[in-house]
Amino acid sequence: MKETGKVVIFVTTSSEEEARKVAELLLGQRKAACINIVPRVDSSFWWQGKLDSDRESLLIIKTKASLLQKVIALVKEVHSYSVPEIIALPVIDGNQDYLKWIDDEVEES
């Protein structure tokens, strides 16, 4: 398997408005090249010992693996949940032109 140095990060939010706020922050600081917002997902989960469910929005964030910790910190600063879902998956391969575009669009500093 190849290592591209890129990740896809999933973040759920309480609303589409909150998702847009997170996306604008990350894109504004050039910590992500692209963010898709899925405005409505139905989530079921365990929370504080009870089965719960909610309607949420989902962000799909494309960025460099080296920026993961910065993305996590920025999301936690503005997120309304005490324990936000922030899960990163490695990108093992893909369209090399797209992967280069991610490199060109995000900033390390």
N, C-alpha and C positions, 0 to 999 in steps of 0.2 A: 504494500500500500504506500502511496505517496503521502507526503506531508505538505500541505499547501501553506500552512501558517494562517489560515482563515478559519473563522467560526461562524456558525449561525446561532443566534441567541434567541430563546423564546422568553417573553415576558408577558404575563397576564396583568390586566388592570381592571379596576372597578367599572370603568366606563370608556366609551370612545373618546370623550373629552380628555380624560386622563392619559389615554394612549397617545393622543396627538401632542399633549404637553411633553411627555417623555420623548417622543420622536423628534419634536422641535429642538429639545435640549441637546440630544445626541447629535443630530444633524448639524445644528448650529455650531457646535464645538468640533465638528468634523471627526467624531469618534465612530461614526458609521457611514458606510457608503450608500446604503439603501435600507429602508425600513418599510415593510408591508404591515398594514393594519387590517386585521380581520375584525370587523366591528362587533360581531356577536358570536361567542362560543358559550355553550352550556357546560359548566364545569361541575363535577361531583368530586368531593374530597373529604378526608378526615380533618377536622379542626377541633382542637381542645377536647379530644376524646369522643366527639360526636360526628356522625355522618352528616355532611352539609352539602349544599349546592348553591350555585349562583350563576347569573348571566354576566359574562365578562367580555373584554376585548383582548385580542392577542396581537402582540407585536412580534414580527419576525425580522431580526436585525442581522445584517451582514457586515462583518468587520474583520480586522486582523486579530489573531489570537493574542498578540502582545498587548492589545488594548482591553482585554476582557476585564481585568481588575478595575480599570478606570471606568468602564461601562457599568459594572456592578455598583461602584461607589456613586456614580451620578444618578443611576436609577433609584437607589436607596434614599438619596437626598430628597427626591421629589415624590416618591411613591406614597400612596395613602395606606398601604398595608404594612403591618408591623413585620411581616415575613413575606416579602414579595417573591413570587416565582421568577427566578432568573437562572435559566438553564442553558448551558452552551454545549453545542455539538461540533466536533471537528469536521471541517470540509476536507474530505480525503482526495477529491479530484473534481474536475469540472472544466468548463469552457475556459481555456487559458486567457483569452481576451477579457472575459468577465473578471477573472481572478486578478489580472493585472489592473483592471479598472478599479477594483476595490483598493489595491495598493496606492493607486494614483489619487484617490479621493479622500482617504482618511489621513489624519495627522497624528503623529506620535506624541507631540508635546502638548 
